[in-house]
Amino acid sequence: MKAEYDFSKMTARPNPYAAKLKKSVTMRLGEDVIDYFKQMAEEAGVPYQSLINLYLRDCVAQHRKIDISWLSKP
């Protein structure tokens, strides 16, 4: 390993992964939902927030739509 490196000749380039970075958001979730995903995450050996992200990503990939017609008042 060199004692010093010359970085003056380096050129900047855009981060190829910048488009895939995650964005921090605040969500209010029910305790039962959080507990459910935490339990599944523990069984799978992944962080629960990553598991929620994977689940939502799958919903996007499959173009899933939720049926919320039961929320409509008669």
N, CA, C, O and CB atoms as a CASP TS submission, in Angstrom:
PFRMAT TS
TARGET T0000
AUTHOR 0000-0000-0000
METHOD Language model
MODEL 1
PARENT N/A
ATOM      1  N   MET     1       0.840  -1.182   0.000  1.00  0.00           N
ATOM      2  CA  MET     1       0.000   0.000   0.000  1.00  0.00           C
ATOM      3  C   MET     1       0.885   1.244   0.000  1.00  0.00           C
ATOM      4  O   MET     1       1.886   1.294   0.714  1.00  0.00           O
ATOM      5  CB  MET     1      -0.956  -0.001   1.218  1.00  0.00           C
ATOM      6  N   LYS     2       0.528   2.219  -0.776  1.00  0.00           N
ATOM      7  CA  LYS     2       1.308   3.448  -0.845  1.00  0.00           C
ATOM      8  C   LYS     2       1.078   4.292   0.396  1.00  0.00           C
ATOM      9  O   LYS     2       0.031   4.210   1.039  1.00  0.00           O
ATOM     10  CB  LYS     2       0.954   4.244  -2.104  1.00  0.00           C
ATOM     11  N   ALA     3       2.055   5.089   0.713  1.00  0.00           N
ATOM     12  CA  ALA     3       1.919   6.014   1.847  1.00  0.00           C
ATOM     13  C   ALA     3       0.959   7.134   1.484  1.00  0.00           C
ATOM     14  O   ALA     3       0.203   7.608   2.332  1.00  0.00           O
ATOM     15  CB  ALA     3       3.297   6.598   2.258  1.00  0.00           C
ATOM     16  N   GLU     4       0.986   7.566   0.207  1.00  0.00           N
ATOM     17  CA  GLU     4       0.090   8.634  -0.253  1.00  0.00           C
ATOM     18  C   GLU     4      -0.432   8.290  -1.647  1.00  0.00           C
ATOM     19  O   GLU     4       0.236   7.610  -2.427  1.00  0.00           O
ATOM     20  CB  GLU     4       0.823  10.014  -0.266  1.00  0.00           C
ATOM     21  N   TYR     5      -1.606   8.759  -1.934  1.00  0.00           N
ATOM     22  CA  TYR     5      -2.209   8.555  -3.250  1.00  0.00           C
ATOM     23  C   TYR     5      -2.498   9.906  -3.875  1.00  0.00           C
ATOM     24  O   TYR     5      -2.842  10.857  -3.173  1.00  0.00           O
ATOM     25  CB  TYR     5      -3.507   7.707  -3.150  1.00  0.00           C
ATOM     26  N   ASP     6      -2.362   9.997  -5.180  1.00  0.00           N
ATOM     27  CA  ASP     6      -2.627  11.234  -5.908  1.00  0.00           C
ATOM     28  C   ASP     6      -4.029  11.158  -6.508  1.00  0.00           C
ATOM     29  O   ASP     6      -4.260  10.449  -7.488  1.00  0.00           O
ATOM     30  CB  ASP     6      -1.554  11.476  -7.021  1.00  0.00           C
ATOM     31  N   PHE     7      -4.950  11.889  -5.913  1.00  0.00           N
ATOM     32  CA  PHE     7      -6.339  11.898  -6.375  1.00  0.00           C
ATOM     33  C   PHE     7      -6.631  13.070  -7.318  1.00  0.00           C
ATOM     34  O   PHE     7      -7.766  13.232  -7.767  1.00  0.00           O
ATOM     35  CB  PHE     7      -7.280  11.954  -5.179  1.00  0.00           C
ATOM     36  N   SER     8      -5.620  13.884  -7.620  1.00  0.00           N
ATOM     37  CA  SER     8      -5.840  15.074  -8.443  1.00  0.00           C
ATOM     38  C   SER     8      -6.209  14.724  -9.886  1.00  0.00           C
ATOM     39  O   SER     8      -6.840  15.529 -10.571  1.00  0.00           O
ATOM     40  CB  SER     8      -4.597  15.948  -8.430  1.00  0.00           C
ATOM     41  N   LYS     9      -5.829  13.545 -10.351  1.00  0.00           N
ATOM     42  CA  LYS     9      -6.112  13.162 -11.734  1.00  0.00           C
ATOM     43  C   LYS     9      -7.425  12.386 -11.883  1.00  0.00           C
ATOM     44  O   LYS     9      -7.787  11.972 -12.984  1.00  0.00           O
ATOM     45  CB  LYS     9      -4.969  12.330 -12.275  1.00  0.00           C
ATOM     46  N   MET    10      -8.117  12.198 -10.789  1.00  0.00           N
ATOM     47  CA  MET    10      -9.393  11.460 -10.841  1.00  0.00           C
ATOM     48  C   MET    10     -10.472  12.336 -11.444  1.00  0.00           C
ATOM     49  O   MET    10     -10.489  13.548 -11.232  1.00  0.00           O
ATOM     50  CB  MET    10      -9.821  10.982  -9.430  1.00  0.00           C
ATOM     51  N   THR    11     -11.360  11.730 -12.186  1.00  0.00           N
ATOM     52  CA  THR    11     -12.492  12.462 -12.756  1.00  0.00           C
ATOM     53  C   THR    11     -13.773  11.993 -12.073  1.00  0.00           C
ATOM     54  O   THR    11     -13.928  10.818 -11.742  1.00  0.00           O
ATOM     55  CB  THR    11     -12.578  12.256 -14.304  1.00  0.00           C
ATOM     56  N   ALA    12     -14.670  12.925 -11.876  1.00  0.00           N
ATOM     57  CA  ALA    12     -15.942  12.609 -11.232  1.00  0.00           C
ATOM     58  C   ALA    12     -16.860  11.921 -12.237  1.00  0.00           C
ATOM     59  O   ALA    12     -16.815  12.212 -13.432  1.00  0.00           O
ATOM     60  CB  ALA    12     -16.611  13.890 -10.665  1.00  0.00           C
ATOM     61  N   ARG    13     -17.678  11.021 -11.750  1.00  0.00           N
ATOM     62  CA  ARG    13     -18.682  10.380 -12.601  1.00  0.00           C
ATOM     63  C   ARG    13     -19.937  10.165 -11.770  1.00  0.00           C
ATOM     64  O   ARG    13     -19.855   9.995 -10.553  1.00  0.00           O
ATOM     65  CB  ARG    13     -18.158   9.025 -13.191  1.00  0.00           C
ATOM     66  N   PRO    14     -21.082  10.170 -12.409  1.00  0.00           N
ATOM     67  CA  PRO    14     -22.334  10.014 -11.666  1.00  0.00           C
ATOM     68  C   PRO    14     -22.450   8.613 -11.053  1.00  0.00           C
ATOM     69  O   PRO    14     -21.940   7.630 -11.591  1.00  0.00           O
ATOM     70  CB  PRO    14     -23.533  10.287 -12.586  1.00  0.00           C
ATOM     71  N   ASN    15     -23.124   8.562  -9.935  1.00  0.00           N
ATOM     72  CA  ASN    15     -23.359   7.294  -9.251  1.00  0.00           C
ATOM     73  C   ASN    15     -24.386   6.495 -10.053  1.00  0.00           C
ATOM     74  O   ASN    15     -25.514   6.958 -10.223  1.00  0.00           O
ATOM     75  CB  ASN    15     -23.849   7.524  -7.781  1.00  0.00           C
ATOM     76  N   PRO    16     -24.025   5.299 -10.554  1.00  0.00           N
ATOM     77  CA  PRO    16     -24.979   4.525 -11.356  1.00  0.00           C
ATOM     78  C   PRO    16     -26.128   3.962 -10.527  1.00  0.00           C
ATOM     79  O   PRO    16     -27.134   3.523 -11.083  1.00  0.00           O
ATOM     80  CB  PRO    16     -24.263   3.392 -12.054  1.00  0.00           C
ATOM     81  N   TYR    17     -25.990   3.970  -9.222  1.00  0.00           N
ATOM     82  CA  TYR    17     -27.030   3.428  -8.353  1.00  0.00           C
ATOM     83  C   TYR    17     -27.925   4.512  -7.752  1.00  0.00           C
ATOM     84  O   TYR    17     -28.838   4.203  -6.987  1.00  0.00           O
ATOM     85  CB  TYR    17     -26.399   2.623  -7.245  1.00  0.00           C
ATOM     86  N   ALA    18     -27.672   5.771  -8.090  1.00  0.00           N
ATOM     87  CA  ALA    18     -28.411   6.873  -7.493  1.00  0.00           C
ATOM     88  C   ALA    18     -29.911   6.774  -7.749  1.00  0.00           C
ATOM     89  O   ALA    18     -30.709   7.152  -6.891  1.00  0.00           O
ATOM     90  CB  ALA    18     -27.890   8.185  -8.021  1.00  0.00           C
ATOM     91  N   ALA    19     -30.299   6.278  -8.900  1.00  0.00           N
ATOM     92  CA  ALA    19     -31.724   6.160  -9.228  1.00  0.00           C
ATOM     93  C   ALA    19     -32.406   5.090  -8.392  1.00  0.00           C
ATOM     94  O   ALA    19     -33.629   5.095  -8.252  1.00  0.00           O
ATOM     95  CB  ALA    19     -31.902   5.847 -10.708  1.00  0.00           C
ATOM     96  N   LYS    20     -31.624   4.171  -7.834  1.00  0.00           N
ATOM     97  CA  LYS    20     -32.202   3.078  -7.072  1.00  0.00           C
ATOM     98  C   LYS    20     -32.114   3.285  -5.564  1.00  0.00           C
ATOM     99  O   LYS    20     -32.450   2.386  -4.793  1.00  0.00           O
ATOM    100  CB  LYS    20     -31.524   1.798  -7.441  1.00  0.00           C
ATOM    101  N   LEU    21     -31.664   4.467  -5.140  1.00  0.00           N
ATOM    102  CA  LEU    21     -31.561   4.741  -3.716  1.00  0.00           C
ATOM    103  C   LEU    21     -32.947   4.796  -3.089  1.00  0.00           C
ATOM    104  O   LEU    21     -33.933   5.132  -3.745  1.00  0.00           O
ATOM    105  CB  LEU    21     -30.806   6.055  -3.471  1.00  0.00           C
ATOM    106  N   LYS    22     -32.999   4.465  -1.831  1.00  0.00           N
ATOM    107  CA  LYS    22     -34.281   4.485  -1.119  1.00  0.00           C
ATOM    108  C   LYS    22     -34.534   5.868  -0.549  1.00  0.00           C
ATOM    109  O   LYS    22     -33.603   6.599  -0.213  1.00  0.00           O
ATOM    110  CB  LYS    22     -34.306   3.429   0.007  1.00  0.00           C
ATOM    111  N   LYS    23     -35.798   6.211  -0.447  1.00  0.00           N
ATOM    112  CA  LYS    23     -36.209   7.497   0.098  1.00  0.00           C
ATOM    113  C   LYS    23     -36.871   7.257   1.437  1.00  0.00           C
ATOM    114  O   LYS    23     -37.728   6.382   1.566  1.00  0.00           O
ATOM    115  CB  LYS    23     -37.164   8.248  -0.872  1.00  0.00           C
ATOM    116  N   SER    24     -36.485   8.016   2.412  1.00  0.00           N
ATOM    117  CA  SER    24     -37.057   7.886   3.746  1.00  0.00           C
ATOM    118  C   SER    24     -38.448   8.527   3.778  1.00  0.00           C
ATOM    119  O   SER    24     -38.626   9.666   3.346  1.00  0.00           O
ATOM    120  CB  SER    24     -36.130   8.536   4.803  1.00  0.00           C
ATOM    121  N   VAL    25     -39.426   7.784   4.292  1.00  0.00           N
ATOM    122  CA  VAL    25     -40.787   8.303   4.444  1.00  0.00           C
ATOM    123  C   VAL    25     -41.288   7.951   5.848  1.00  0.00           C
ATOM    124  O   VAL    25     -40.790   7.025   6.489  1.00  0.00           O
ATOM    125  CB  VAL    25     -41.746   7.718   3.339  1.00  0.00           C
ATOM    126  N   THR    26     -42.260   8.695   6.296  1.00  0.00           N
ATOM    127  CA  THR    26     -42.890   8.416   7.577  1.00  0.00           C
ATOM    128  C   THR    26     -44.266   7.830   7.309  1.00  0.00           C
ATOM    129  O   THR    26     -45.064   8.405   6.568  1.00  0.00           O
ATOM    130  CB  THR    26     -42.986   9.699   8.458  1.00  0.00           C
ATOM    131  N   MET    27     -44.539   6.679   7.919  1.00  0.00           N
ATOM    132  CA  MET    27     -45.837   6.035   7.742  1.00  0.00           C
ATOM    133  C   MET    27     -46.377   5.676   9.110  1.00  0.00           C
ATOM    134  O   MET    27     -45.622   5.322  10.016  1.00  0.00           O
ATOM    135  CB  MET    27     -45.732   4.774   6.833  1.00  0.00           C
ATOM    136  N   ARG    28     -47.666   5.767   9.250  1.00  0.00           N
ATOM    137  CA  ARG    28     -48.313   5.342  10.484  1.00  0.00           C
ATOM    138  C   ARG    28     -48.948   3.982  10.211  1.00  0.00           C
ATOM    139  O   ARG    28     -49.898   3.871   9.436  1.00  0.00           O
ATOM    140  CB  ARG    28     -49.382   6.396  10.977  1.00  0.00           C
ATOM    141  N   LEU    29     -48.412   2.957  10.856  1.00  0.00           N
ATOM    142  CA  LEU    29     -48.899   1.598  10.671  1.00  0.00           C
ATOM    143  C   LEU    29     -49.445   1.079  11.988  1.00  0.00           C
ATOM    144  O   LEU    29     -48.974   1.458  13.061  1.00  0.00           O
ATOM    145  CB  LEU    29     -47.782   0.674  10.138  1.00  0.00           C
ATOM    146  N   GLY    30     -50.431   0.217  11.900  1.00  0.00           N
ATOM    147  CA  GLY    30     -50.985  -0.397  13.103  1.00  0.00           C
ATOM    148  C   GLY    30     -49.966  -1.325  13.755  1.00  0.00           C
ATOM    149  O   GLY    30     -49.122  -1.911  13.077  1.00  0.00           O
ATOM    150  N   GLU    31     -50.052  -1.450  15.065  1.00  0.00           N
ATOM    151  CA  GLU    31     -49.124  -2.317  15.795  1.00  0.00           C
ATOM    152  C   GLU    31     -49.219  -3.752  15.314  1.00  0.00           C
ATOM    153  O   GLU    31     -48.210  -4.452  15.237  1.00  0.00           O
ATOM    154  CB  GLU    31     -49.398  -2.253  17.294  1.00  0.00           C
ATOM    155  N   ASP    32     -50.440  -4.200  14.986  1.00  0.00           N
ATOM    156  CA  ASP    32     -50.601  -5.571  14.508  1.00  0.00           C
ATOM    157  C   ASP    32     -49.872  -5.792  13.179  1.00  0.00           C
ATOM    158  O   ASP    32     -49.329  -6.871  12.942  1.00  0.00           O
ATOM    159  CB  ASP    32     -52.088  -5.903  14.353  1.00  0.00           C
ATOM    160  N   VAL    33     -49.858  -4.772  12.310  1.00  0.00           N
ATOM    161  CA  VAL    33     -49.158  -4.867  11.025  1.00  0.00           C
ATOM    162  C   VAL    33     -47.651  -4.937  11.267  1.00  0.00           C
ATOM    163  O   VAL    33     -46.959  -5.761  10.669  1.00  0.00           O
ATOM    164  CB  VAL    33     -49.509  -3.655  10.110  1.00  0.00           C
ATOM    165  N   ILE    34     -47.156  -4.085  12.131  1.00  0.00           N
ATOM    166  CA  ILE    34     -45.726  -4.081  12.439  1.00  0.00           C
ATOM    167  C   ILE    34     -45.313  -5.406  13.062  1.00  0.00           C
ATOM    168  O   ILE    34     -44.291  -5.978  12.683  1.00  0.00           O
ATOM    169  CB  ILE    34     -45.376  -2.917  13.383  1.00  0.00           C
ATOM    170  N   ASP    35     -46.094  -5.896  14.009  1.00  0.00           N
ATOM    171  CA  ASP    35     -45.783  -7.183  14.648  1.00  0.00           C
ATOM    172  C   ASP    35     -45.770  -8.321  13.638  1.00  0.00           C
ATOM    173  O   ASP    35     -44.913  -9.203  13.698  1.00  0.00           O
ATOM    174  CB  ASP    35     -46.794  -7.485  15.752  1.00  0.00           C
ATOM    175  N   TYR    36     -46.718  -8.299  12.714  1.00  0.00           N
ATOM    176  CA  TYR    36     -46.796  -9.329  11.674  1.00  0.00           C
ATOM    177  C   TYR    36     -45.526  -9.350  10.832  1.00  0.00           C
ATOM    178  O   TYR    36     -44.930 -10.406  10.621  1.00  0.00           O
ATOM    179  CB  TYR    36     -48.019  -9.094  10.776  1.00  0.00           C
ATOM    180  N   PHE    37     -45.116  -8.174  10.350  1.00  0.00           N
ATOM    181  CA  PHE    37     -43.925  -8.111   9.508  1.00  0.00           C
ATOM    182  C   PHE    37     -42.654  -8.368  10.304  1.00  0.00           C
ATOM    183  O   PHE    37     -41.705  -8.941   9.769  1.00  0.00           O
ATOM    184  CB  PHE    37     -43.839  -6.761   8.825  1.00  0.00           C
ATOM    185  N   LYS    38     -42.611  -7.963  11.559  1.00  0.00           N
ATOM    186  CA  LYS    38     -41.441  -8.250  12.388  1.00  0.00           C
ATOM    187  C   LYS    38     -41.285  -9.758  12.592  1.00  0.00           C
ATOM    188  O   LYS    38     -40.171 -10.279  12.550  1.00  0.00           O
ATOM    189  CB  LYS    38     -41.555  -7.534  13.751  1.00  0.00           C
ATOM    190  N   GLN    39     -42.389 -10.449  12.811  1.00  0.00           N
ATOM    191  CA  GLN    39     -42.332 -11.900  12.995  1.00  0.00           C
ATOM    192  C   GLN    39     -41.873 -12.581  11.701  1.00  0.00           C
ATOM    193  O   GLN    39     -41.014 -13.462  11.732  1.00  0.00           O
ATOM    194  CB  GLN    39     -43.715 -12.448  13.434  1.00  0.00           C
ATOM    195  N   MET    40     -42.444 -12.174  10.575  1.00  0.00           N
ATOM    196  CA  MET    40     -42.036 -12.748   9.287  1.00  0.00           C
ATOM    197  C   MET    40     -40.571 -12.443   8.996  1.00  0.00           C
ATOM    198  O   MET    40     -39.849 -13.296   8.481  1.00  0.00           O
ATOM    199  CB  MET    40     -42.922 -12.208   8.149  1.00  0.00           C
ATOM    200  N   ALA    41     -40.134 -11.240   9.323  1.00  0.00           N
ATOM    201  CA  ALA    41     -38.757 -10.832   9.067  1.00  0.00           C
ATOM    202  C   ALA    41     -37.784 -11.646   9.912  1.00  0.00           C
ATOM    203  O   ALA    41     -36.712 -12.030   9.445  1.00  0.00           O
ATOM    204  CB  ALA    41     -38.581  -9.336   9.348  1.00  0.00           C
ATOM    205  N   GLU    42     -38.164 -11.903  11.150  1.00  0.00           N
ATOM    206  CA  GLU    42     -37.303 -12.702  12.028  1.00  0.00           C
ATOM    207  C   GLU    42     -37.150 -14.119  11.483  1.00  0.00           C
ATOM    208  O   GLU    42     -36.056 -14.682  11.499  1.00  0.00           O
ATOM    209  CB  GLU    42     -37.874 -12.741  13.460  1.00  0.00           C
ATOM    210  N   GLU    43     -38.249 -14.689  11.001  1.00  0.00           N
ATOM    211  CA  GLU    43     -38.207 -16.034  10.423  1.00  0.00           C
ATOM    212  C   GLU    43     -37.353 -16.069   9.156  1.00  0.00           C
ATOM    213  O   GLU    43     -36.658 -17.050   8.894  1.00  0.00           O
ATOM    214  CB  GLU    43     -39.625 -16.523  10.110  1.00  0.00           C
ATOM    215  N   ALA    44     -37.412 -14.980   8.367  1.00  0.00           N
ATOM    216  CA  ALA    44     -36.667 -14.923   7.108  1.00  0.00           C
ATOM    217  C   ALA    44     -35.229 -14.442   7.303  1.00  0.00           C
ATOM    218  O   ALA    44     -34.386 -14.613   6.423  1.00  0.00           O
ATOM    219  CB  ALA    44     -37.380 -14.011   6.127  1.00  0.00           C
ATOM    220  N   GLY    45     -34.959 -13.844   8.453  1.00  0.00           N
ATOM    221  CA  GLY    45     -33.614 -13.353   8.725  1.00  0.00           C
ATOM    222  C   GLY    45     -33.267 -12.061   8.020  1.00  0.00           C
ATOM    223  O   GLY    45     -32.114 -11.833   7.656  1.00  0.00           O
ATOM    224  N   VAL    46     -34.275 -11.207   7.826  1.00  0.00           N
ATOM    225  CA  VAL    46     -34.056  -9.900   7.198  1.00  0.00           C
ATOM    226  C   VAL    46     -34.688  -8.827   8.073  1.00  0.00           C
ATOM    227  O   VAL    46     -35.585  -9.134   8.858  1.00  0.00           O
ATOM    228  CB  VAL    46     -34.650  -9.857   5.751  1.00  0.00           C
ATOM    229  N   PRO    47     -34.246  -7.580   7.962  1.00  0.00           N
ATOM    230  CA  PRO    47     -34.888  -6.495   8.710  1.00  0.00           C
ATOM    231  C   PRO    47     -36.347  -6.322   8.267  1.00  0.00           C
ATOM    232  O   PRO    47     -36.668  -6.470   7.088  1.00  0.00           O
ATOM    233  CB  PRO    47     -34.107  -5.170   8.516  1.00  0.00           C
ATOM    234  N   TYR    48     -37.215  -6.010   9.220  1.00  0.00           N
ATOM    235  CA  TYR    48     -38.644  -5.932   8.886  1.00  0.00           C
ATOM    236  C   TYR    48     -38.958  -4.818   7.906  1.00  0.00           C
ATOM    237  O   TYR    48     -39.874  -4.956   7.095  1.00  0.00           O
ATOM    238  CB  TYR    48     -39.459  -5.736  10.139  1.00  0.00           C
ATOM    239  N   GLN    49     -38.215  -3.707   7.961  1.00  0.00           N
ATOM    240  CA  GLN    49     -38.477  -2.631   7.004  1.00  0.00           C
ATOM    241  C   GLN    49     -38.109  -3.067   5.588  1.00  0.00           C
ATOM    242  O   GLN    49     -38.772  -2.686   4.623  1.00  0.00           O
ATOM    243  CB  GLN    49     -37.693  -1.362   7.391  1.00  0.00           C
ATOM    244  N   SER    50     -37.065  -3.855   5.470  1.00  0.00           N
ATOM    245  CA  SER    50     -36.687  -4.395   4.154  1.00  0.00           C
ATOM    246  C   SER    50     -37.763  -5.350   3.647  1.00  0.00           C
ATOM    247  O   SER    50     -38.073  -5.370   2.456  1.00  0.00           O
ATOM    248  CB  SER    50     -35.317  -5.124   4.229  1.00  0.00           C
ATOM    249  N   LEU    51     -38.332  -6.140   4.558  1.00  0.00           N
ATOM    250  CA  LEU    51     -39.390  -7.070   4.177  1.00  0.00           C
ATOM    251  C   LEU    51     -40.626  -6.319   3.689  1.00  0.00           C
ATOM    252  O   LEU    51     -41.242  -6.710   2.697  1.00  0.00           O
ATOM    253  CB  LEU    51     -39.755  -7.978   5.358  1.00  0.00           C
ATOM    254  N   ILE    52     -40.984  -5.257   4.375  1.00  0.00           N
ATOM    255  CA  ILE    52     -42.125  -4.438   3.945  1.00  0.00           C
ATOM    256  C   ILE    52     -41.835  -3.848   2.566  1.00  0.00           C
ATOM    257  O   ILE    52     -42.714  -3.829   1.705  1.00  0.00           O
ATOM    258  CB  ILE    52     -42.420  -3.303   4.976  1.00  0.00           C
ATOM    259  N   ASN    53     -40.613  -3.368   2.352  1.00  0.00           N
ATOM    260  CA  ASN    53     -40.226  -2.814   1.055  1.00  0.00           C
ATOM    261  C   ASN    53     -40.314  -3.875  -0.042  1.00  0.00           C
ATOM    262  O   ASN    53     -40.804  -3.600  -1.137  1.00  0.00           O
ATOM    263  CB  ASN    53     -38.803  -2.238   1.122  1.00  0.00           C
ATOM    264  N   LEU    54     -39.840  -5.085   0.251  1.00  0.00           N
ATOM    265  CA  LEU    54     -39.920  -6.168  -0.725  1.00  0.00           C
ATOM    266  C   LEU    54     -41.367  -6.507  -1.061  1.00  0.00           C
ATOM    267  O   LEU    54     -41.701  -6.746  -2.222  1.00  0.00           O
ATOM    268  CB  LEU    54     -39.203  -7.408  -0.200  1.00  0.00           C
ATOM    269  N   TYR    55     -42.219  -6.528  -0.047  1.00  0.00           N
ATOM    270  CA  TYR    55     -43.640  -6.826  -0.271  1.00  0.00           C
ATOM    271  C   TYR    55     -44.279  -5.751  -1.156  1.00  0.00           C
ATOM    272  O   TYR    55     -44.998  -6.066  -2.104  1.00  0.00           O
ATOM    273  CB  TYR    55     -44.395  -6.927   1.080  1.00  0.00           C
ATOM    274  N   LEU    56     -44.015  -4.500  -0.843  1.00  0.00           N
ATOM    275  CA  LEU    56     -44.589  -3.414  -1.639  1.00  0.00           C
ATOM    276  C   LEU    56     -44.017  -3.406  -3.050  1.00  0.00           C
ATOM    277  O   LEU    56     -44.735  -3.114  -4.006  1.00  0.00           O
ATOM    278  CB  LEU    56     -44.335  -2.064  -0.964  1.00  0.00           C
ATOM    279  N   ARG    57     -42.727  -3.724  -3.191  1.00  0.00           N
ATOM    280  CA  ARG    57     -42.121  -3.802  -4.519  1.00  0.00           C
ATOM    281  C   ARG    57     -42.789  -4.897  -5.341  1.00  0.00           C
ATOM    282  O   ARG    57     -43.008  -4.726  -6.540  1.00  0.00           O
ATOM    283  CB  ARG    57     -40.607  -4.060  -4.411  1.00  0.00           C
ATOM    284  N   ASP    58     -43.113  -6.026  -4.701  1.00  0.00           N
ATOM    285  CA  ASP    58     -43.811  -7.105  -5.397  1.00  0.00           C
ATOM    286  C   ASP    58     -45.194  -6.649  -5.844  1.00  0.00           C
ATOM    287  O   ASP    58     -45.643  -6.994  -6.937  1.00  0.00           O
ATOM    288  CB  ASP    58     -43.926  -8.343  -4.498  1.00  0.00           C
ATOM    289  N   CYS    59     -45.864  -5.877  -5.001  1.00  0.00           N
ATOM    290  CA  CYS    59     -47.178  -5.341  -5.384  1.00  0.00           C
ATOM    291  C   CYS    59     -47.058  -4.452  -6.617  1.00  0.00           C
ATOM    292  O   CYS    59     -47.905  -4.503  -7.508  1.00  0.00           O
ATOM    293  CB  CYS    59     -47.803  -4.546  -4.216  1.00  0.00           C
ATOM    294  N   VAL    60     -46.010  -3.642  -6.667  1.00  0.00           N
ATOM    295  CA  VAL    60     -45.786  -2.773  -7.821  1.00  0.00           C
ATOM    296  C   VAL    60     -45.505  -3.614  -9.064  1.00  0.00           C
ATOM    297  O   VAL    60     -46.073  -3.366 -10.128  1.00  0.00           O
ATOM    298  CB  VAL    60     -44.616  -1.797  -7.552  1.00  0.00           C
ATOM    299  N   ALA    61     -44.628  -4.610  -8.929  1.00  0.00           N
ATOM    300  CA  ALA    61     -44.249  -5.447 -10.071  1.00  0.00           C
ATOM    301  C   ALA    61     -45.445  -6.223 -10.618  1.00  0.00           C
ATOM    302  O   ALA    61     -45.547  -6.434 -11.827  1.00  0.00           O
ATOM    303  CB  ALA    61     -43.137  -6.419  -9.669  1.00  0.00           C
ATOM    304  N   GLN    62     -46.345  -6.648  -9.742  1.00  0.00           N
ATOM    305  CA  GLN    62     -47.513  -7.430 -10.152  1.00  0.00           C
ATOM    306  C   GLN    62     -48.726  -6.550 -10.480  1.00  0.00           C
ATOM    307  O   GLN    62     -49.786  -7.061 -10.841  1.00  0.00           O
ATOM    308  CB  GLN    62     -47.880  -8.415  -9.055  1.00  0.00           C
ATOM    309  N   HIS    63     -48.567  -5.236 -10.354  1.00  0.00           N
ATOM    310  CA  HIS    63     -49.654  -4.278 -10.610  1.00  0.00           C
ATOM    311  C   HIS    63     -50.894  -4.614  -9.777  1.00  0.00           C
ATOM    312  O   HIS    63     -52.022  -4.571 -10.268  1.00  0.00           O
ATOM    313  CB  HIS    63     -50.015  -4.263 -12.112  1.00  0.00           C
ATOM    314  N   ARG    64     -50.662  -4.945  -8.528  1.00  0.00           N
ATOM    315  CA  ARG    64     -51.794  -5.301  -7.656  1.00  0.00           C
ATOM    316  C   ARG    64     -52.580  -4.063  -7.272  1.00  0.00           C
ATOM    317  O   ARG    64     -52.015  -3.001  -7.012  1.00  0.00           O
ATOM    318  CB  ARG    64     -51.302  -6.025  -6.388  1.00  0.00           C
ATOM    319  N   LYS    65     -53.868  -4.216  -7.242  1.00  0.00           N
ATOM    320  CA  LYS    65     -54.779  -3.140  -6.825  1.00  0.00           C
ATOM    321  C   LYS    65     -55.570  -3.644  -5.632  1.00  0.00           C
ATOM    322  O   LYS    65     -55.985  -4.803  -5.597  1.00  0.00           O
ATOM    323  CB  LYS    65     -55.739  -2.696  -7.998  1.00  0.00           C
ATOM    324  N   ILE    66     -55.773  -2.785  -4.670  1.00  0.00           N
ATOM    325  CA  ILE    66     -56.535  -3.165  -3.490  1.00  0.00           C
ATOM    326  C   ILE    66     -58.011  -2.819  -3.704  1.00  0.00           C
ATOM    327  O   ILE    66     -58.347  -1.788  -4.285  1.00  0.00           O
ATOM    328  CB  ILE    66     -55.978  -2.458  -2.222  1.00  0.00           C
ATOM    329  N   ASP    67     -58.861  -3.688  -3.230  1.00  0.00           N
ATOM    330  CA  ASP    67     -60.305  -3.454  -3.324  1.00  0.00           C
ATOM    331  C   ASP    67     -60.752  -2.792  -2.027  1.00  0.00           C
ATOM    332  O   ASP    67     -60.848  -3.448  -0.990  1.00  0.00           O
ATOM    333  CB  ASP    67     -61.097  -4.795  -3.582  1.00  0.00           C
ATOM    334  N   ILE    68     -61.023  -1.498  -2.085  1.00  0.00           N
ATOM    335  CA  ILE    68     -61.464  -0.776  -0.889  1.00  0.00           C
ATOM    336  C   ILE    68     -62.933  -0.350  -1.017  1.00  0.00           C
ATOM    337  O   ILE    68     -63.367   0.625  -0.405  1.00  0.00           O
ATOM    338  CB  ILE    68     -60.569   0.461  -0.650  1.00  0.00           C
ATOM    339  N   SER    69     -63.675  -1.095  -1.815  1.00  0.00           N
ATOM    340  CA  SER    69     -65.088  -0.751  -2.010  1.00  0.00           C
ATOM    341  C   SER    69     -65.873  -0.848  -0.717  1.00  0.00           C
ATOM    342  O   SER    69     -66.908  -0.198  -0.577  1.00  0.00           O
ATOM    343  CB  SER    69     -65.714  -1.656  -3.057  1.00  0.00           C
ATOM    344  N   TRP    70     -65.402  -1.649   0.234  1.00  0.00           N
ATOM    345  CA  TRP    70     -66.088  -1.792   1.516  1.00  0.00           C
ATOM    346  C   TRP    70     -66.006  -0.527   2.340  1.00  0.00           C
ATOM    347  O   TRP    70     -66.741  -0.376   3.315  1.00  0.00           O
ATOM    348  CB  TRP    70     -65.508  -2.948   2.298  1.00  0.00           C
ATOM    349  N   LEU    71     -65.107   0.404   1.958  1.00  0.00           N
ATOM    350  CA  LEU    71     -65.007   1.672   2.660  1.00  0.00           C
ATOM    351  C   LEU    71     -66.093   2.655   2.232  1.00  0.00           C
ATOM    352  O   LEU    71     -66.378   3.613   2.950  1.00  0.00           O
ATOM    353  CB  LEU    71     -63.646   2.280   2.430  1.00  0.00           C
ATOM    354  N   SER    72     -66.693   2.427   1.081  1.00  0.00           N
ATOM    355  CA  SER    72     -67.732   3.314   0.568  1.00  0.00           C
ATOM    356  C   SER    72     -68.982   3.208   1.415  1.00  0.00           C
ATOM    357  O   SER    72     -69.383   2.121   1.831  1.00  0.00           O
ATOM    358  CB  SER    72     -68.053   2.989  -0.889  1.00  0.00           C
ATOM    359  N   LYS    73     -69.587   4.349   1.661  1.00  0.00           N
ATOM    360  CA  LYS    73     -70.835   4.361   2.437  1.00  0.00           C
ATOM    361  C   LYS    73     -72.009   4.138   1.478  1.00  0.00           C
ATOM    362  O   LYS    73     -72.026   4.688   0.376  1.00  0.00           O
ATOM    363  CB  LYS    73     -71.003   5.717   3.226  1.00  0.00           C
ATOM    364  N   PRO    74     -72.974   3.345   1.891  1.00  0.00           N
ATOM    365  CA  PRO    74     -74.131   3.062   1.021  1.00  0.00           C
ATOM    366  C   PRO    74     -75.003   4.275   0.794  1.00  0.00           C
ATOM    367  O   PRO    74     -76.007   4.189   0.088  1.00  0.00           O
ATOM    368  CB  PRO    74     -74.968   1.956   1.611  1.00  0.00           C
TER
END
